[in-house]
Structures are given as C-alpha cells and as structure tokens.
Amino acid sequence: MFATLVLLFVVTVQTITLFDKVRATYVDHVLTYDLNIPDLAFFAVAWLGDVSAVLLIAIRTYRLVFQPQALHDASETKTVE
C-alpha cells in the first residue's frame, strides 16, 4: 500500500508538471521543426495518458485501502483439472 501511495504521489506531480508544459506550449505556439505541426496535440495526448494513469492508480489505492480482500480474491487463479 505504501508503494502505491508513493507511486500515486509521483505520477500526480508528473501530471501537474506536464500540464504546465502543455499550457506553455499552447501560449508560445510551439511548432515542430520540419513540418511546422503544432506540438500542443502531442503534449496533450501525453498529458491525457498521465491523467488516466493517475485515475487508475487512485482507484487501485482506494481498493487497497477499503477493499483489500476483493483484490486478493480477484488475483487467485483457479486451475481446471
């Protein structure tokens, strides 16, 4: 549980800093060097991936804290004989 909380903290900080990069890219109208494509779309997709990771880690952390037995039961594999 401690490792999951640390991971949640680290990925949340990364997501916040990446949002700052997305905002700065939007304000500065940064383009790619060769094709002059706006960089905003690429950074925005990366930021959405980070947001998704934060949400999934937060759900896992919630389940670890409040429903630890449910995670244990789901991880057991049943063999067929």
PyMOL Python script that loads the backbone (N, CA, C, O; Angstrom):
from pymol import cmd

cmd.read_pdbstr("""\
ATOM      1  N   MET A   1       0.832  -1.181   0.000  1.00  0.00           N
ATOM      2  CA  MET A   1       0.000   0.000   0.000  1.00  0.00           C
ATOM      3  C   MET A   1       0.886   1.257   0.000  1.00  0.00           C
ATOM      4  O   MET A   1       0.577   2.234  -0.683  1.00  0.00           O
ATOM      5  N   PHE A   2       1.978   1.228   0.762  1.00  0.00           N
ATOM      6  CA  PHE A   2       2.879   2.379   0.805  1.00  0.00           C
ATOM      7  C   PHE A   2       3.456   2.679  -0.576  1.00  0.00           C
ATOM      8  O   PHE A   2       3.524   3.836  -0.990  1.00  0.00           O
ATOM      9  N   ALA A   3       3.867   1.641  -1.279  1.00  0.00           N
ATOM     10  CA  ALA A   3       4.440   1.834  -2.616  1.00  0.00           C
ATOM     11  C   ALA A   3       3.415   2.419  -3.574  1.00  0.00           C
ATOM     12  O   ALA A   3       3.758   3.250  -4.415  1.00  0.00           O
ATOM     13  N   THR A   4       2.170   1.998  -3.459  1.00  0.00           N
ATOM     14  CA  THR A   4       1.122   2.527  -4.322  1.00  0.00           C
ATOM     15  C   THR A   4       0.864   3.999  -4.019  1.00  0.00           C
ATOM     16  O   THR A   4       0.632   4.788  -4.935  1.00  0.00           O
ATOM     17  N   LEU A   5       0.903   4.375  -2.745  1.00  0.00           N
ATOM     18  CA  LEU A   5       0.732   5.784  -2.386  1.00  0.00           C
ATOM     19  C   LEU A   5       1.885   6.642  -2.903  1.00  0.00           C
ATOM     20  O   LEU A   5       1.667   7.756  -3.381  1.00  0.00           O
ATOM     21  N   VAL A   6       3.104   6.129  -2.807  1.00  0.00           N
ATOM     22  CA  VAL A   6       4.253   6.861  -3.337  1.00  0.00           C
ATOM     23  C   VAL A   6       4.124   7.001  -4.845  1.00  0.00           C
ATOM     24  O   VAL A   6       4.366   8.078  -5.389  1.00  0.00           O
ATOM     25  N   LEU A   7       3.748   5.929  -5.523  1.00  0.00           N
ATOM     26  CA  LEU A   7       3.556   5.977  -6.970  1.00  0.00           C
ATOM     27  C   LEU A   7       2.478   6.990  -7.345  1.00  0.00           C
ATOM     28  O   LEU A   7       2.638   7.746  -8.303  1.00  0.00           O
ATOM     29  N   LEU A   8       1.388   7.005  -6.596  1.00  0.00           N
ATOM     30  CA  LEU A   8       0.312   7.970  -6.861  1.00  0.00           C
ATOM     31  C   LEU A   8       0.836   9.398  -6.719  1.00  0.00           C
ATOM     32  O   LEU A   8       0.525  10.254  -7.546  1.00  0.00           O
ATOM     33  N   PHE A   9       1.615   9.658  -5.697  1.00  0.00           N
ATOM     34  CA  PHE A   9       2.177  10.988  -5.492  1.00  0.00           C
ATOM     35  C   PHE A   9       3.101  11.379  -6.644  1.00  0.00           C
ATOM     36  O   PHE A   9       2.989  12.483  -7.178  1.00  0.00           O
ATOM     37  N   VAL A  10       4.003  10.494  -7.027  1.00  0.00           N
ATOM     38  CA  VAL A  10       4.977  10.796  -8.079  1.00  0.00           C
ATOM     39  C   VAL A  10       4.280  11.040  -9.419  1.00  0.00           C
ATOM     40  O   VAL A  10       4.602  12.000 -10.119  1.00  0.00           O
ATOM     41  N   VAL A  11       3.340  10.189  -9.772  1.00  0.00           N
ATOM     42  CA  VAL A  11       2.654  10.343 -11.060  1.00  0.00           C
ATOM     43  C   VAL A  11       1.763  11.590 -11.045  1.00  0.00           C
ATOM     44  O   VAL A  11       1.596  12.235 -12.080  1.00  0.00           O
ATOM     45  N   THR A  12       1.196  11.933  -9.901  1.00  0.00           N
ATOM     46  CA  THR A  12       0.392  13.155  -9.809  1.00  0.00           C
ATOM     47  C   THR A  12       1.263  14.386 -10.022  1.00  0.00           C
ATOM     48  O   THR A  12       0.868  15.304 -10.741  1.00  0.00           O
ATOM     49  N   VAL A  13       2.432  14.417  -9.412  1.00  0.00           N
ATOM     50  CA  VAL A  13       3.352  15.545  -9.608  1.00  0.00           C
ATOM     51  C   VAL A  13       3.790  15.615 -11.069  1.00  0.00           C
ATOM     52  O   VAL A  13       3.871  16.703 -11.638  1.00  0.00           O
ATOM     53  N   GLN A  14       4.068  14.481 -11.670  1.00  0.00           N
ATOM     54  CA  GLN A  14       4.447  14.452 -13.082  1.00  0.00           C
ATOM     55  C   GLN A  14       3.317  14.989 -13.950  1.00  0.00           C
ATOM     56  O   GLN A  14       3.569  15.730 -14.900  1.00  0.00           O
ATOM     57  N   THR A  15       2.087  14.631 -13.642  1.00  0.00           N
ATOM     58  CA  THR A  15       0.942  15.086 -14.411  1.00  0.00           C
ATOM     59  C   THR A  15       0.775  16.598 -14.297  1.00  0.00           C
ATOM     60  O   THR A  15       0.456  17.268 -15.279  1.00  0.00           O
ATOM     61  N   ILE A  16       0.987  17.124 -13.114  1.00  0.00           N
ATOM     62  CA  ILE A  16       0.865  18.571 -12.914  1.00  0.00           C
ATOM     63  C   ILE A  16       1.948  19.312 -13.698  1.00  0.00           C
ATOM     64  O   ILE A  16       1.667  20.329 -14.332  1.00  0.00           O
ATOM     65  N   THR A  17       3.167  18.816 -13.657  1.00  0.00           N
ATOM     66  CA  THR A  17       4.236  19.487 -14.387  1.00  0.00           C
ATOM     67  C   THR A  17       4.054  19.356 -15.898  1.00  0.00           C
ATOM     68  O   THR A  17       4.396  20.273 -16.645  1.00  0.00           O
ATOM     69  N   LEU A  18       3.524  18.235 -16.345  1.00  0.00           N
ATOM     70  CA  LEU A  18       3.267  18.072 -17.774  1.00  0.00           C
ATOM     71  C   LEU A  18       2.140  18.993 -18.220  1.00  0.00           C
ATOM     72  O   LEU A  18       2.166  19.493 -19.345  1.00  0.00           O
ATOM     73  N   PHE A  19       1.151  19.227 -17.360  1.00  0.00           N
ATOM     74  CA  PHE A  19       0.096  20.184 -17.703  1.00  0.00           C
ATOM     75  C   PHE A  19       0.690  21.578 -17.881  1.00  0.00           C
ATOM     76  O   PHE A  19       0.277  22.317 -18.774  1.00  0.00           O
ATOM     77  N   ASP A  20       1.651  21.939 -17.043  1.00  0.00           N
ATOM     78  CA  ASP A  20       2.323  23.227 -17.189  1.00  0.00           C
ATOM     79  C   ASP A  20       3.035  23.303 -18.541  1.00  0.00           C
ATOM     80  O   ASP A  20       3.036  24.352 -19.186  1.00  0.00           O
ATOM     81  N   LYS A  21       3.635  22.199 -18.965  1.00  0.00           N
ATOM     82  CA  LYS A  21       4.300  22.153 -20.270  1.00  0.00           C
ATOM     83  C   LYS A  21       3.281  22.295 -21.403  1.00  0.00           C
ATOM     84  O   LYS A  21       3.546  22.982 -22.390  1.00  0.00           O
ATOM     85  N   VAL A  22       2.123  21.652 -21.270  1.00  0.00           N
ATOM     86  CA  VAL A  22       1.075  21.760 -22.283  1.00  0.00           C
ATOM     87  C   VAL A  22       0.600  23.210 -22.377  1.00  0.00           C
ATOM     88  O   VAL A  22       0.423  23.744 -23.472  1.00  0.00           O
ATOM     89  N   ARG A  23       0.398  23.835 -21.224  1.00  0.00           N
ATOM     90  CA  ARG A  23      -0.070  25.225 -21.201  1.00  0.00           C
ATOM     91  C   ARG A  23       0.969  26.148 -21.837  1.00  0.00           C
ATOM     92  O   ARG A  23       0.619  27.023 -22.628  1.00  0.00           O
ATOM     93  N   ALA A  24       2.233  25.960 -21.498  1.00  0.00           N
ATOM     94  CA  ALA A  24       3.293  26.797 -22.068  1.00  0.00           C
ATOM     95  C   ALA A  24       3.412  26.585 -23.569  1.00  0.00           C
ATOM     96  O   ALA A  24       3.667  27.534 -24.311  1.00  0.00           O
ATOM     97  N   THR A  25       3.228  25.349 -24.022  1.00  0.00           N
ATOM     98  CA  THR A  25       3.271  25.061 -25.456  1.00  0.00           C
ATOM     99  C   THR A  25       2.126  25.765 -26.177  1.00  0.00           C
ATOM    100  O   THR A  25       2.304  26.275 -27.283  1.00  0.00           O
ATOM    101  N   TYR A  26       0.965  25.792 -25.559  1.00  0.00           N
ATOM    102  CA  TYR A  26      -0.198  26.468 -26.147  1.00  0.00           C
ATOM    103  C   TYR A  26       0.025  27.981 -26.211  1.00  0.00           C
ATOM    104  O   TYR A  26      -0.250  28.609 -27.233  1.00  0.00           O
ATOM    105  N   VAL A  27       0.521  28.557 -25.125  1.00  0.00           N
ATOM    106  CA  VAL A  27       0.727  30.007 -25.059  1.00  0.00           C
ATOM    107  C   VAL A  27       1.814  30.454 -26.036  1.00  0.00           C
ATOM    108  O   VAL A  27       1.683  31.501 -26.671  1.00  0.00           O
ATOM    109  N   ASP A  28       2.886  29.667 -26.161  1.00  0.00           N
ATOM    110  CA  ASP A  28       4.013  30.049 -27.013  1.00  0.00           C
ATOM    111  C   ASP A  28       3.844  29.637 -28.478  1.00  0.00           C
ATOM    112  O   ASP A  28       4.683  29.983 -29.311  1.00  0.00           O
ATOM    113  N   HIS A  29       2.786  28.913 -28.803  1.00  0.00           N
ATOM    114  CA  HIS A  29       2.525  28.449 -30.179  1.00  0.00           C
ATOM    115  C   HIS A  29       3.739  27.720 -30.760  1.00  0.00           C
ATOM    116  O   HIS A  29       4.215  28.065 -31.841  1.00  0.00           O
ATOM    117  N   VAL A  30       4.234  26.719 -30.043  1.00  0.00           N
ATOM    118  CA  VAL A  30       5.423  25.972 -30.449  1.00  0.00           C
ATOM    119  C   VAL A  30       5.048  25.019 -31.594  1.00  0.00           C
ATOM    120  O   VAL A  30       4.023  24.341 -31.545  1.00  0.00           O
ATOM    121  N   LEU A  31       5.899  24.987 -32.615  1.00  0.00           N
ATOM    122  CA  LEU A  31       5.695  24.122 -33.778  1.00  0.00           C
ATOM    123  C   LEU A  31       6.865  23.152 -33.904  1.00  0.00           C
ATOM    124  O   LEU A  31       7.958  23.412 -33.400  1.00  0.00           O
ATOM    125  N   THR A  32       6.621  22.026 -34.584  1.00  0.00           N
ATOM    126  CA  THR A  32       7.720  21.108 -34.867  1.00  0.00           C
ATOM    127  C   THR A  32       8.681  21.759 -35.860  1.00  0.00           C
ATOM    128  O   THR A  32       8.301  22.660 -36.607  1.00  0.00           O
ATOM    129  N   TYR A  33       9.910  21.299 -35.859  1.00  0.00           N
ATOM    130  CA  TYR A  33      10.957  21.943 -36.663  1.00  0.00           C
ATOM    131  C   TYR A  33      10.747  21.730 -38.165  1.00  0.00           C
ATOM    132  O   TYR A  33      10.798  22.687 -38.937  1.00  0.00           O
ATOM    133  N   ASP A  34      10.513  20.493 -38.578  1.00  0.00           N
ATOM    134  CA  ASP A  34      10.464  20.189 -40.009  1.00  0.00           C
ATOM    135  C   ASP A  34       9.102  20.459 -40.640  1.00  0.00           C
ATOM    136  O   ASP A  34       9.024  21.095 -41.691  1.00  0.00           O
ATOM    137  N   LEU A  35       8.037  19.986 -40.016  1.00  0.00           N
ATOM    138  CA  LEU A  35       6.717  20.053 -40.642  1.00  0.00           C
ATOM    139  C   LEU A  35       5.849  21.209 -40.156  1.00  0.00           C
ATOM    140  O   LEU A  35       4.759  21.433 -40.683  1.00  0.00           O
ATOM    141  N   ASN A  36       6.321  21.933 -39.166  1.00  0.00           N
ATOM    142  CA  ASN A  36       5.565  23.054 -38.592  1.00  0.00           C
ATOM    143  C   ASN A  36       4.186  22.632 -38.092  1.00  0.00           C
ATOM    144  O   ASN A  36       3.204  23.354 -38.268  1.00  0.00           O
ATOM    145  N   ILE A  37       4.123  21.472 -37.476  1.00  0.00           N
ATOM    146  CA  ILE A  37       2.898  20.987 -36.844  1.00  0.00           C
ATOM    147  C   ILE A  37       2.896  21.473 -35.407  1.00  0.00           C
ATOM    148  O   ILE A  37       3.929  21.400 -34.741  1.00  0.00           O
ATOM    149  N   PRO A  38       1.771  21.967 -34.908  1.00  0.00           N
ATOM    150  CA  PRO A  38       1.747  22.408 -33.505  1.00  0.00           C
ATOM    151  C   PRO A  38       2.058  21.247 -32.556  1.00  0.00           C
ATOM    152  O   PRO A  38       1.498  20.158 -32.684  1.00  0.00           O
ATOM    153  N   ASP A  39       2.954  21.498 -31.611  1.00  0.00           N
ATOM    154  CA  ASP A  39       3.338  20.489 -30.619  1.00  0.00           C
ATOM    155  C   ASP A  39       2.254  20.249 -29.582  1.00  0.00           C
ATOM    156  O   ASP A  39       2.305  19.257 -28.854  1.00  0.00           O
ATOM    157  N   LEU A  40       1.293  21.122 -29.504  1.00  0.00           N
ATOM    158  CA  LEU A  40       0.261  21.042 -28.477  1.00  0.00           C
ATOM    159  C   LEU A  40      -0.456  19.691 -28.490  1.00  0.00           C
ATOM    160  O   LEU A  40      -0.701  19.119 -27.428  1.00  0.00           O
ATOM    161  N   ALA A  41      -0.791  19.179 -29.656  1.00  0.00           N
ATOM    162  CA  ALA A  41      -1.528  17.916 -29.740  1.00  0.00           C
ATOM    163  C   ALA A  41      -0.730  16.764 -29.128  1.00  0.00           C
ATOM    164  O   ALA A  41      -1.296  15.920 -28.433  1.00  0.00           O
ATOM    165  N   PHE A  42       0.554  16.725 -29.377  1.00  0.00           N
ATOM    166  CA  PHE A  42       1.385  15.639 -28.868  1.00  0.00           C
ATOM    167  C   PHE A  42       1.520  15.704 -27.343  1.00  0.00           C
ATOM    168  O   PHE A  42       1.423  14.687 -26.655  1.00  0.00           O
ATOM    169  N   PHE A  43       1.742  16.909 -26.834  1.00  0.00           N
ATOM    170  CA  PHE A  43       1.843  17.071 -25.386  1.00  0.00           C
ATOM    171  C   PHE A  43       0.500  16.806 -24.709  1.00  0.00           C
ATOM    172  O   PHE A  43       0.453  16.252 -23.611  1.00  0.00           O
ATOM    173  N   ALA A  44      -0.589  17.202 -25.364  1.00  0.00           N
ATOM    174  CA  ALA A  44      -1.920  16.986 -24.784  1.00  0.00           C
ATOM    175  C   ALA A  44      -2.238  15.495 -24.685  1.00  0.00           C
ATOM    176  O   ALA A  44      -2.825  15.053 -23.697  1.00  0.00           O
ATOM    177  N   VAL A  45      -1.859  14.723 -25.691  1.00  0.00           N
ATOM    178  CA  VAL A  45      -2.080  13.271 -25.646  1.00  0.00           C
ATOM    179  C   VAL A  45      -1.260  12.647 -24.525  1.00  0.00           C
ATOM    180  O   VAL A  45      -1.747  11.767 -23.815  1.00  0.00           O
ATOM    181  N   ALA A  46      -0.019  13.098 -24.362  1.00  0.00           N
ATOM    182  CA  ALA A  46       0.816  12.588 -23.269  1.00  0.00           C
ATOM    183  C   ALA A  46       0.202  12.949 -21.921  1.00  0.00           C
ATOM    184  O   ALA A  46       0.206  12.130 -21.002  1.00  0.00           O
ATOM    185  N   TRP A  47      -0.324  14.165 -21.793  1.00  0.00           N
ATOM    186  CA  TRP A  47      -0.949  14.590 -20.540  1.00  0.00           C
ATOM    187  C   TRP A  47      -2.202  13.769 -20.244  1.00  0.00           C
ATOM    188  O   TRP A  47      -2.438  13.396 -19.095  1.00  0.00           O
ATOM    189  N   LEU A  48      -3.006  13.483 -21.268  1.00  0.00           N
ATOM    190  CA  LEU A  48      -4.198  12.648 -21.057  1.00  0.00           C
ATOM    191  C   LEU A  48      -3.814  11.240 -20.612  1.00  0.00           C
ATOM    192  O   LEU A  48      -4.519  10.636 -19.803  1.00  0.00           O
ATOM    193  N   GLY A  49      -2.717  10.715 -21.125  1.00  0.00           N
ATOM    194  CA  GLY A  49      -2.227   9.425 -20.660  1.00  0.00           C
ATOM    195  C   GLY A  49      -1.824   9.468 -19.198  1.00  0.00           C
ATOM    196  O   GLY A  49      -2.083   8.529 -18.445  1.00  0.00           O
ATOM    197  N   ASP A  50      -1.190  10.560 -18.800  1.00  0.00           N
ATOM    198  CA  ASP A  50      -0.824  10.719 -17.388  1.00  0.00           C
ATOM    199  C   ASP A  50      -2.063  10.836 -16.500  1.00  0.00           C
ATOM    200  O   ASP A  50      -2.107  10.259 -15.413  1.00  0.00           O
ATOM    201  N   VAL A  51      -3.051  11.568 -16.953  1.00  0.00           N
ATOM    202  CA  VAL A  51      -4.294  11.695 -16.178  1.00  0.00           C
ATOM    203  C   VAL A  51      -4.949  10.329 -16.015  1.00  0.00           C
ATOM    204  O   VAL A  51      -5.448  10.000 -14.939  1.00  0.00           O
ATOM    205  N   SER A  52      -4.946   9.537 -17.078  1.00  0.00           N
ATOM    206  CA  SER A  52      -5.501   8.186 -16.998  1.00  0.00           C
ATOM    207  C   SER A  52      -4.733   7.338 -15.991  1.00  0.00           C
ATOM    208  O   SER A  52      -5.331   6.580 -15.227  1.00  0.00           O
ATOM    209  N   ALA A  53      -3.409   7.466 -15.990  1.00  0.00           N
ATOM    210  CA  ALA A  53      -2.597   6.711 -15.033  1.00  0.00           C
ATOM    211  C   ALA A  53      -2.909   7.122 -13.604  1.00  0.00           C
ATOM    212  O   ALA A  53      -3.001   6.267 -12.723  1.00  0.00           O
ATOM    213  N   VAL A  54      -3.071   8.416 -13.360  1.00  0.00           N
ATOM    214  CA  VAL A  54      -3.402   8.888 -12.015  1.00  0.00           C
ATOM    215  C   VAL A  54      -4.745   8.328 -11.573  1.00  0.00           C
ATOM    216  O   VAL A  54      -4.891   7.885 -10.434  1.00  0.00           O
ATOM    217  N   LEU A  55      -5.723   8.347 -12.465  1.00  0.00           N
ATOM    218  CA  LEU A  55      -7.046   7.810 -12.112  1.00  0.00           C
ATOM    219  C   LEU A  55      -6.985   6.320 -11.790  1.00  0.00           C
ATOM    220  O   LEU A  55      -7.584   5.871 -10.812  1.00  0.00           O
ATOM    221  N   LEU A  56      -6.270   5.558 -12.600  1.00  0.00           N
ATOM    222  CA  LEU A  56      -6.173   4.119 -12.352  1.00  0.00           C
ATOM    223  C   LEU A  56      -5.415   3.811 -11.068  1.00  0.00           C
ATOM    224  O   LEU A  56      -5.797   2.905 -10.328  1.00  0.00           O
ATOM    225  N   ILE A  57      -4.343   4.556 -10.795  1.00  0.00           N
ATOM    226  CA  ILE A  57      -3.597   4.337  -9.552  1.00  0.00           C
ATOM    227  C   ILE A  57      -4.442   4.742  -8.352  1.00  0.00           C
ATOM    228  O   ILE A  57      -4.395   4.090  -7.309  1.00  0.00           O
ATOM    229  N   ALA A  58      -5.221   5.822  -8.495  1.00  0.00           N
ATOM    230  CA  ALA A  58      -6.098   6.256  -7.397  1.00  0.00           C
ATOM    231  C   ALA A  58      -7.169   5.203  -7.107  1.00  0.00           C
ATOM    232  O   ALA A  58      -7.481   4.942  -5.946  1.00  0.00           O
ATOM    233  N   ILE A  59      -7.726   4.604  -8.145  1.00  0.00           N
ATOM    234  CA  ILE A  59      -8.724   3.544  -7.948  1.00  0.00           C
ATOM    235  C   ILE A  59      -8.084   2.346  -7.261  1.00  0.00           C
ATOM    236  O   ILE A  59      -8.665   1.762  -6.346  1.00  0.00           O
ATOM    237  N   ARG A  60      -6.887   1.985  -7.707  1.00  0.00           N
ATOM    238  CA  ARG A  60      -6.189   0.850  -7.075  1.00  0.00           C
ATOM    239  C   ARG A  60      -5.870   1.152  -5.612  1.00  0.00           C
ATOM    240  O   ARG A  60      -6.011   0.279  -4.756  1.00  0.00           O
ATOM    241  N   THR A  61      -5.448   2.362  -5.324  1.00  0.00           N
ATOM    242  CA  THR A  61      -5.151   2.741  -3.945  1.00  0.00           C
ATOM    243  C   THR A  61      -6.406   2.677  -3.085  1.00  0.00           C
ATOM    244  O   THR A  61      -6.366   2.182  -1.959  1.00  0.00           O
ATOM    245  N   TYR A  62      -7.511   3.173  -3.613  1.00  0.00           N
ATOM    246  CA  TYR A  62      -8.778   3.117  -2.885  1.00  0.00           C
ATOM    247  C   TYR A  62      -9.154   1.669  -2.569  1.00  0.00           C
ATOM    248  O   TYR A  62      -9.562   1.344  -1.454  1.00  0.00           O
ATOM    249  N   ARG A  63      -9.006   0.810  -3.580  1.00  0.00           N
ATOM    250  CA  ARG A  63      -9.354  -0.595  -3.368  1.00  0.00           C
ATOM    251  C   ARG A  63      -8.406  -1.269  -2.380  1.00  0.00           C
ATOM    252  O   ARG A  63      -8.831  -2.123  -1.602  1.00  0.00           O
ATOM    253  N   LEU A  64      -7.132  -0.896  -2.401  1.00  0.00           N
ATOM    254  CA  LEU A  64      -6.188  -1.460  -1.438  1.00  0.00           C
ATOM    255  C   LEU A  64      -6.524  -1.050  -0.011  1.00  0.00           C
ATOM    256  O   LEU A  64      -6.367  -1.839   0.921  1.00  0.00           O
ATOM    257  N   VAL A  65      -6.986   0.186   0.159  1.00  0.00           N
ATOM    258  CA  VAL A  65      -7.277   0.691   1.499  1.00  0.00           C
ATOM    259  C   VAL A  65      -8.612   0.170   2.013  1.00  0.00           C
ATOM    260  O   VAL A  65      -8.701  -0.286   3.152  1.00  0.00           O
ATOM    261  N   PHE A  66      -9.661   0.234   1.176  1.00  0.00           N
ATOM    262  CA  PHE A  66     -11.006  -0.053   1.652  1.00  0.00           C
ATOM    263  C   PHE A  66     -11.543  -1.430   1.289  1.00  0.00           C
ATOM    264  O   PHE A  66     -12.503  -1.888   1.908  1.00  0.00           O
ATOM    265  N   GLN A  67     -10.953  -2.107   0.298  1.00  0.00           N
ATOM    266  CA  GLN A  67     -11.420  -3.429  -0.113  1.00  0.00           C
ATOM    267  C   GLN A  67     -10.242  -4.358  -0.400  1.00  0.00           C
ATOM    268  O   GLN A  67     -10.129  -4.864  -1.517  1.00  0.00           O
ATOM    269  N   PRO A  68      -9.383  -4.593   0.552  1.00  0.00           N
ATOM    270  CA  PRO A  68      -8.199  -5.418   0.267  1.00  0.00           C
ATOM    271  C   PRO A  68      -8.548  -6.872  -0.064  1.00  0.00           C
ATOM    272  O   PRO A  68      -7.839  -7.516  -0.839  1.00  0.00           O
ATOM    273  N   GLN A  69      -9.609  -7.382   0.502  1.00  0.00           N
ATOM    274  CA  GLN A  69      -9.986  -8.770   0.237  1.00  0.00           C
ATOM    275  C   GLN A  69     -10.444  -8.971  -1.202  1.00  0.00           C
ATOM    276  O   GLN A  69     -10.196 -10.023  -1.792  1.00  0.00           O
ATOM    277  N   ALA A  70     -11.111  -7.971  -1.770  1.00  0.00           N
ATOM    278  CA  ALA A  70     -11.583  -8.074  -3.152  1.00  0.00           C
ATOM    279  C   ALA A  70     -10.416  -8.207  -4.124  1.00  0.00           C
ATOM    280  O   ALA A  70     -10.509  -8.957  -5.095  1.00  0.00           O
ATOM    281  N   LEU A  71      -9.325  -7.495  -3.881  1.00  0.00           N
ATOM    282  CA  LEU A  71      -8.155  -7.616  -4.746  1.00  0.00           C
ATOM    283  C   LEU A  71      -7.493  -8.972  -4.593  1.00  0.00           C
ATOM    284  O   LEU A  71      -7.006  -9.544  -5.569  1.00  0.00           O
ATOM    285  N   HIS A  72      -7.474  -9.490  -3.372  1.00  0.00           N
ATOM    286  CA  HIS A  72      -6.865 -10.794  -3.136  1.00  0.00           C
ATOM    287  C   HIS A  72      -7.665 -11.898  -3.821  1.00  0.00           C
ATOM    288  O   HIS A  72      -7.083 -12.802  -4.421  1.00  0.00           O
ATOM    289  N   ASP A  73      -8.980 -11.833  -3.739  1.00  0.00           N
ATOM    290  CA  ASP A  73      -9.825 -12.837  -4.364  1.00  0.00           C
ATOM    291  C   ASP A  73      -9.727 -12.804  -5.886  1.00  0.00           C
ATOM    292  O   ASP A  73      -9.763 -13.849  -6.535  1.00  0.00           O
ATOM    293  N   ALA A  74      -9.606 -11.624  -6.445  1.00  0.00           N
ATOM    294  CA  ALA A  74      -9.536 -11.491  -7.902  1.00  0.00           C
ATOM    295  C   ALA A  74      -8.218 -11.986  -8.457  1.00  0.00           C
ATOM    296  O   ALA A  74      -8.156 -12.385  -9.620  1.00  0.00           O
ATOM    297  N   SER A  75      -7.153 -11.972  -7.653  1.00  0.00           N
ATOM    298  CA  SER A  75      -5.845 -12.379  -8.151  1.00  0.00           C
ATOM    299  C   SER A  75      -5.634 -13.884  -8.090  1.00  0.00           C
ATOM    300  O   SER A  75      -4.695 -14.398  -8.697  1.00  0.00           O
ATOM    301  N   GLU A  76      -6.485 -14.596  -7.373  1.00  0.00           N
ATOM    302  CA  GLU A  76      -6.332 -16.048  -7.291  1.00  0.00           C
ATOM    303  C   GLU A  76      -6.751 -16.683  -8.618  1.00  0.00           C
ATOM    304  O   GLU A  76      -7.785 -16.340  -9.192  1.00  0.00           O
ATOM    305  N   THR A  77      -5.939 -17.597  -9.078  1.00  0.00           N
ATOM    306  CA  THR A  77      -6.275 -18.309 -10.305  1.00  0.00           C
ATOM    307  C   THR A  77      -6.809 -19.681  -9.946  1.00  0.00           C
ATOM    308  O   THR A  77      -6.297 -20.352  -9.050  1.00  0.00           O
ATOM    309  N   LYS A  78      -7.827 -20.078 -10.648  1.00  0.00           N
ATOM    310  CA  LYS A  78      -8.418 -21.388 -10.406  1.00  0.00           C
ATOM    311  C   LYS A  78      -7.984 -22.316 -11.522  1.00  0.00           C
ATOM    312  O   LYS A  78      -8.138 -22.007 -12.703  1.00  0.00           O
ATOM    313  N   THR A  79      -7.440 -23.453 -11.133  1.00  0.00           N
ATOM    314  CA  THR A  79      -6.968 -24.396 -12.137  1.00  0.00           C
ATOM    315  C   THR A  79      -8.085 -25.371 -12.493  1.00  0.00           C
ATOM    316  O   THR A  79      -8.918 -25.723 -11.658  1.00  0.00           O
ATOM    317  N   VAL A  80      -8.079 -25.786 -13.719  1.00  0.00           N
ATOM    318  CA  VAL A  80      -9.063 -26.759 -14.189  1.00  0.00           C
ATOM    319  C   VAL A  80      -8.366 -28.104 -14.284  1.00  0.00           C
ATOM    320  O   VAL A  80      -7.314 -28.233 -14.910  1.00  0.00           O
ATOM    321  N   GLU A  81      -8.955 -29.080 -13.666  1.00  0.00           N
ATOM    322  CA  GLU A  81      -8.345 -30.409 -13.672  1.00  0.00           C
ATOM    323  C   GLU A  81      -9.110 -31.348 -14.562  1.00  0.00           C
ATOM    324  O   GLU A  81      -8.741 -32.515 -14.691  1.00  0.00           O
TER     325      GLU A  81
END
""", "prot")
cmd.dss("prot")
cmd.show_as("cartoon", "prot")
cmd.util.cbc("prot")
cmd.orient("prot")
